[in-house]
Amino acid sequence: MRLATWNVNSLTARMPRVVGWIEEHQPDILCLQETKLADGAFPVGEFADLGYEAAHHGDGRWNGVAIVSRVGVEDPVAGFSSPEDDYGCRIVAATCGGIRVHSVYVPNGRSPDHEQYGFKLVWLARLASFLTEHYRPGDDLAVCGDFNIAPDDRDVWDPAAFEGATHVTDPERRALGVLLEWGLEDVYRRHHADGGVFSWWDYRAGDFHQGRGMRIDLVLLTESLARRSQSVLIDRNARKGKKPSDHAPVLVELGPAG
């Protein structure tokens, strides 16, 4: 089974690229972030033509998250417990092929002295409590998306360049650590110990071509799924070409259960 996540930074702008990527890589489950669409505008028909069902949560302004799956979309839930309970269209869940999948878009935080930074920490704490309330670490569970956190210094091109900035502060990393301590694993690190591979590059100043990026798009899996993982790819090629997202997709290959 192939499980992927991708912050597309506007599905309207990126739909042709998403279709092409799906046709090339054939993911069974694809989590999307920053669709920037209202639910009624989500291209359900276009995904159906590709063989995918969809669950989407968006209001047409900012944010917006989705799961598209060719192995079923059962029990879709928008928000932590209701569409209003996620602070802005930032989480959607569904059961796909026996896996409870969550597509998440963690708040950016802007800067450590900005009110949005506090909101980011509150949102992450709500995610942690949601996991504790609804699941057990022994469940087949995936939490995928743009976390806007680089897990450690290997995940930024130059730690000194981010001093005093968001995405790398101790409180953010501790908040991510709470999720890992609960029973999730950053599955990329199971297969890649070295740093220097990123999933996001600023559009400005030629950062992509200069290799100035961060790894902030994560696939977190419970142990039962992590041990099934056979490979993890961050597809830099999807960041190239005409009108790319500033994020690259992350693709995980899972072997059979048992």
N, C-alpha and C positions, 0 to 999 in steps of 0.2 A: 504494500500500500504506500502511496506517495502523498505526503502531507506537506503543504506549503503555506507560507504567509508572505504578504506583500502590501506595503503601504504604497498605494498607487497615486496618491496626491491628485485626486480628481479622476473619477472613473469616466466622466464625460470626455475629458481630454485624453485619457489613456486607454479607452476601450479597445481600439484596434491592436494596441500592443499587448493587452491582456489576452485577447483572443489568440493572437499569434503565439504568445508564450504557452498558453494552455495547449494549443495544437502541437507545439513542439515537445513539451515536457509531460503532458498527460497526467497532471496531478489528480488523485482521487478526491482530495479535499483541499480547497484553497481558501484561506482566510484573507480578507481584504480590509484595509484601513484607509481612512480619509477618502471615502467614496464621494463625499460632499453632495449627496443626493437625498431627496425625500424618498420615503418608502414607495410612493406611487410612481416615481420616476426611475426606480431601479430596473435595469434591463433584464427582467426575468425571462422574456422570450428569447433573447439572444443567447443567454446561458443555456436555456432549454434546448436550443438548436444544437448546442455542443454536447448535450447529454447530461446537464447539471441542473439539480434543484438548488434553490437558494433560500437563505434567511438573511434579512437585511434590517438594520436599525439606523435610521437617519431622518433628519428633519429638513434637509435641503440647504442648510447654511454652511456649517463647518462640520468637521469630524465625519461620522458615518462609518459603520462597520458592517461586514457581511461575511457569510460562509457560503461557498458554493461547493456542491458535492455530487459526485456520480455514484455514491454508495449510500444514498438516502439522507434525508434531513428530517429527523424525528424530534418531537418535543422542543421546537424552537422557543427560546425565551429572550426577549429584548430587555436589557438592563439587568441589574443584579437580581431583582425579584419582580420588577415591573418596568415599563418603558421610561417612567419618570425617575426611577431609582438607579441612575448611573451617572448623573451629573453631566449630561450632554451627549447622548448617543455614542458611548464609548465601549460598550460591551454587548455582544450577542452570543448566544450559545445554542448548540443543537447536537443531537446524537447522530453520528455519521459512521456507518459501518461498525457499530458497537463501541465507538469512542465518543466520549463527551468532549466536544470541541468548543473552545471559546476564542473568539476573535476580539482582541482588545487594542484600544488606542489610548495609552497612558498620557495624561496631560504633559505638555512640554515643560512647564515651569518657568520659562523665560529667563529669569535670573534669580539667584538666591535671595535677593532683597525684594522680590516682586511678590504680590499677593498670590499670584498663580503658582508660585513655588510651594506655598503652604497648601494650596488646593491639590497639588500633585501628591503630596505626602498623605493628605486625607484620603484621596482616591485610592492610593495604593493600600492604605490600611483597610479601607472598605473591601477591596479585593481579597485581602488576606482573611478578613472575617467571613466573607462570603464563602470562601473555600472551606473554612472550618465549619460553617453552618450547614453546608449542603453535601459535602463529599468526605471521603476518607482517602488517605494516601494510597491505599490498596486499589482504588478504582482506576480504570483506564481513562485517563484524563489528560487533555492537552490544553494549554493556555498559550496562544500564539499571537504575535503582533508586534507593534511598534511600542516598546517600553520606554523610549526616551531616556534610557539609562545604559551607559557603558559599564558592564559588570566589573571590570578591573582595568588597570592601566594597559594591559595588552590590547585592549579594545579601542584605543584612540591612537591617532598617528603620532602625537607628541603630548604626553601628559602635561608638560609645562605650558603648552599653548592653551590648555583648558583651565588653568589655575584661576579660581574665582568664578567659574562658569557653572551652569547647570549640567546635568547628565553624568557628572563624575563626583559629586559631593558625597561625603560619608553618609548623611541621612538618606539620600536616595539609594545608595548601594545597600545600606542596612535594610531599607524597606524591601528591596529585591531579595535580600538575604532571608527575610522572614518567609517569603514564598518558597524559597529553596529549603529552608529548615522544615517547613510544613510537609514537604514531600515531593516537590517538583525538582527537576534537573534541567539545567541549561544544556540541552543535548548536543549542541555544537561542540562544547568543550569535551564531551566524551570521545570525540573523534579528532579534535584539533587542539593541541596544547599550545601551539605557537600563536603569537599575536600578529598584527599587521594585515589582517583580513577584515574588511569593513562592509557594512550594509547601507551606509548613508554617507553622502558627500554633499556639501553645500553647492548650490548652483553657481555661486559667485567665485571669482578669482581663479577659475580653472582647478578647483580643488580635486575633482575626480581625476583629472589627468596628472595632477601632482601627487596623488595618493594621500591626500589629507582628509581622511574619513574617520568614521566611528562605527562600531558594531553595536547597534541599538535595537535591531529587529531580532527577536528571540523566539525560539520554540521551546517551551517548558513542558516537560512530560513527567508523569509519575513513573516510578521505577518499572512497573510492568510493561510500559511502552518504551521507555528509554533502553531497556535491555534488548528490545526488538530492533532498535535502530541499526541500520547497516551502513549508512553514509549520510552526510549532511553537506549540502552545497549552497554557498552564497553565489548566486548567478550574476556576476559583474557584467556579463554581456547585455543583460537587460537594462543596464544603466547607460549603455551606449546608444548612438544613433539619434534619430529625430524625435524631439519632444519626449524624452524619458522622464520617469519619476525621479526624484532625488534619492529614492531608496531602491535597493536591489531585492529581489525575492530570495527567500530561504526555503530550500527544498530538502525534506527528510525522507529517506527511504526506510520503510518499516518492513521487517520480515513477518512471517505468519505468527499468529498467536500460538503459545504452547511450545 
